[in-house]
Structures are given as C-alpha cells and as structure tokens.
Amino acid sequence: MDTRTKIVDWPAAECTLRERAEKNPLKVVVGYFDPLLAAHAARLEEIAGAGKLIVLVASPARPLLPAKARAELVAALGVVEQVVIAPAAALQEMLRPVPVEALVLEQAADAARTTELIRRVHARQKA
C-alpha cells in the first residue's frame, strides 16, 4: 500500500473529521515530526488509543527535513488515517472548526524531542 495516499488537503481532512464526529471521532494532532522519531510513534499511538488520527504536519522555524518528507513518514504509521501539510500562515484557520476535545498540540514536545536528538548527536561526535 502506498501510504502517501493518506496525505490530503485540509478540506478533505475536515470532511473526514465531520463525517466521523458522531460514530467514531478522530483526534487531530499538530506536530513538527522533524525528524520522525520512535518517541513520536509511541506518542501518536498513545493519543489514538483504539482510534485513528488526523495529523497536521507543521513546520518549525528551521526544519531539518522538508514538510513533504515528514508527511510521508508520518503517513506510514498505522494509527494515522490522514496527514495534512499545514502551512504556518493557515494553521490557525485550519484549527478553528476542530473541537477542543479532539485537538492535541504537540509542537512544543516535538521541538524538545528534536533538541534532545541534536544534543545527543553532538555529544557522540565529541566522544
């Protein structure tokens, strides 16, 4: 299966979100996933529980990987139903219709994971 088919535009994801609102609600997770780490996969599984997720891939100030590459990696995870590349200028508007109980903002945690990864890489290079 080509998991890149999970990468959709926001109107398609919003439609899925509305359709599933009653019977099997989805969670919407916003994160950087730059790069995607095992800790991200574990956190997404924890958030999803027994359900599925719509993931919005946002961009940090200085990304390590292009948004498309990060979206493709996130789309490969089984708990992810759809992925949207979220431009910074449109993110707030995109999140407006998402119910508060369905929204999980992971940008700060993602930035901390990336910072820790970079710290570890630098520490190994010095060793």
C-alpha positions in Angstrom: 0.0 0.0 0.0 1.3 3.4 -0.9 0.8 5.3 2.4 1.3 8.6 0.6 -2.4 8.4 -0.4 -3.1 9.3 3.2 -1.6 12.8 2.6 -4.6 15.0 1.7 -5.5 18.7 1.7 -7.3 20.3 4.6 -10.8 20.3 3.1 -10.6 16.5 2.6 -9.4 16.0 6.2 -12.1 18.4 7.6 -14.8 16.5 5.7 -13.5 13.2 7.2 -13.5 14.8 10.7 -17.1 15.9 10.3 -18.2 12.6 8.9 -16.7 10.7 11.8 -17.7 13.1 14.5 -20.7 11.1 15.7 -19.8 7.4 15.3 -16.1 7.1 15.6 -14.5 10.5 16.4 -10.9 11.2 15.3 -8.3 13.1 17.2 -6.4 15.9 15.4 -2.7 16.1 16.3 -0.5 19.0 15.3 3.3 18.5 15.4 6.6 19.0 13.6 7.9 15.4 13.4 11.2 16.8 12.4 12.6 14.2 12.2 10.1 11.4 13.0 11.4 9.5 16.0 10.3 6.3 17.8 9.1 8.6 20.6 6.7 10.3 18.1 5.3 7.0 17.0 4.7 5.9 20.6 3.1 9.3 21.5 0.8 9.1 18.5 -0.3 5.6 19.5 -0.9 6.8 23.0 -3.1 9.7 21.7 -5.0 7.5 19.3 -5.9 4.8 21.9 -8.1 2.5 19.9 -8.9 5.1 17.3 -7.2 6.8 14.4 -5.7 10.2 13.9 -5.6 13.1 11.5 -2.1 14.6 11.7 -1.2 18.1 10.7 2.4 18.5 9.9 3.5 22.0 10.9 7.0 23.5 10.2 9.3 24.6 12.9 11.4 27.8 12.4 14.4 25.9 11.0 13.2 22.4 9.8 15.7 19.6 9.3 13.5 17.9 6.7 11.1 19.2 4.2 7.4 19.1 5.1 6.6 16.6 2.4 9.2 14.1 3.7 7.9 14.5 7.2 4.3 14.0 6.0 5.3 10.8 4.1 7.0 9.4 7.2 4.0 10.2 9.5 1.6 8.7 6.9 3.4 5.4 7.1 2.2 4.9 10.8 -0.7 2.6 11.2 -2.6 4.9 13.7 -2.7 7.7 11.2 -5.7 7.9 8.9 -4.8 11.2 7.2 -2.0 13.7 7.0 -2.2 17.3 6.1 0.8 19.6 5.5 -0.1 22.7 7.4 1.4 26.0 6.3 2.1 28.3 9.2 0.0 31.1 7.7 -3.1 28.8 7.5 -2.7 26.7 10.7 -4.9 28.8 13.0 -7.7 29.0 10.4 -7.5 25.2 9.8 -7.8 24.5 13.5 -10.9 26.8 14.0 -13.5 24.1 13.3 -11.7 21.3 15.3 -13.5 20.6 18.6 -11.2 21.3 21.6 -11.6 17.8 22.9 -10.3 16.4 19.6 -7.2 18.7 19.3 -3.8 17.7 20.6 -1.0 20.3 20.1 2.4 18.6 20.1 4.7 21.3 18.7 6.4 22.1 22.0 7.0 18.4 22.8 8.3 17.8 19.2 10.7 20.7 19.5 12.0 19.3 22.8 12.5 15.9 21.1 14.4 17.4 18.3 16.6 19.4 20.6 17.4 16.3 22.6 18.3 14.4 19.5 20.6 17.1 18.3 22.2 17.3 21.8 22.8 13.5 21.8 24.3 13.6 18.3 26.7 16.4 19.3 27.7 14.5 22.5 28.5 11.4 20.5 30.6 13.4 18.0 32.6 14.8 20.9 33.2 11.4 22.5 
